């Protein structure tokens, strides 16, 4: 298998902003839909020195699951599908009321090159924050 190197500029990875202690990327889904993209913040905590990776995305209800029995050729399909979606959303609301949270998942499709670029973006962000911290410490100790 051919070894892949990270690209510059990186396909599927867009750096939106860079700060001394944080970098913000958008990661596109290979399917082309903007509904699947991930927004990634990579931040360094100045007190603990730990790096936090925050991945956010919009998630949808599991609209493909059915609570009611109906077929697409049913003459009341649209009514049953609306009622079905109301049941699904009511279950989510109930879980939030009882447990205080709902578990959701999100997926982003990456081709091989995008995956390499994604990993490299994480590595480079952590490296730049670490290098920035070293420079800051050297400047402080010299002054």
Secondary structure, 3 states (H helix, E strand, C coil): CCCCCCCCCCCCEEEEEEECCEEEEEECCCCCCHHHCEEEEEEECCCCCCEEEEEECCCCCCCCCCCCCCCCCCCCHHHHHHHHHHHHHHHHHHHHHHHCCCCCCCCCCCCHHHHHHHHHHHHHHHHHHHHHHHHHHHHHHHC
